[in-house]
Amino acid sequence: MSLIHLIHVYGYIAILVGCFLEGETVLVLGGVAAAQGYLVLPGVMAAAFVGSLSGDQLFFHLGRRYGPDVMARKPRLRRANARLQGWMGRYETWLVLGFRFLYGLRSAAPFVFGASPIRRARFALLNAVGAAVWAVVVGYGGYVAGHALAAMLSHFAHYEWLLLLVVAAVAAGIWLLTRYRS
């Protein structure tokens, strides 16, 4: 089984699962794969939207159910909660729409929002809009980057596999480093 075949068969599922868990790196790689013709960009964006939305909704509901208990035991989440609660009074709509774009808040924000007094329906609506904007912007960014990369490296076509593996390895390294630091 070739790498191209794996991307064709499992690419959208990998994007959905990756965006359920974290997102940015997987979505950018999905955009690059769409630029190379291995996936279709609207499918990449749809998978990212569904994965991101469902992951954030799950963590919101976990925060609603277990938030106060977890916050009492986890100082890091307590600090994030204190920061977020301070901003929520003034910027609640913008925070829910844009937390995906704020480095350091992407993972904890839905859980913290769940522990806050925001209504479930309001969070779900704003979360859906934010997930759609995020999927389009980041997915298209990866698509544009993929085309730019292809244009720059068109004479290195026989190194396509190696290039894709290097990009994936660098992206995974950045993701692991970010997770390690947090």
C-alpha positions, 0 to 999 in steps of 0.5 A: 500500500502506497502513501498516496493510497493511504491518503486517498483512503484515510485522509479525511478520517485522519483530518477529522480525528486530528481536528477532534483532538487538536487540529492546526497541523493536521488541517494544514497538512490536509490543505497541502494534500488537497493542493497536491490533488490527493484530497479535495479541499471542500472535503478537507474543510468539512472533515476539519469542521466536523472534527473540531466542532464535535471535539469542542462540544464534547470538551464543553460538556465534560467541562459542564459536568466535571469542570468544578471538580477538575478545576479544584485539583488542577492549578493549570486549568484554574489559572486558565479559567481565571484568565478566561472568566475575566475576559468572558464578561467583556468578550464572550462572543469573540472568545468563543468564536476565536479561541481556536486562533489563540495559541495556548487556549485551543485545548483548554478553552472548551472545557473552561467554557463548559465550567462557565455560566455560558448557555449551551445553545449559545456556545453551540451556535458560536462554536459552530460558526467559529469552527467553520471559519477556522476550517476554511481559513486554516484549510485554505492557508494549507492549500495555498502553502501547498501550491506555493511549495509545489511551484517552488519545488516543481523540478524536484517532483521525484522527491515528492514522497520525501518532501511529504514525509519531511513536512509531516515530520516537521509538523509532528515535531512542532506539535509534540514540542508544543504539547510537551511545553504545555 
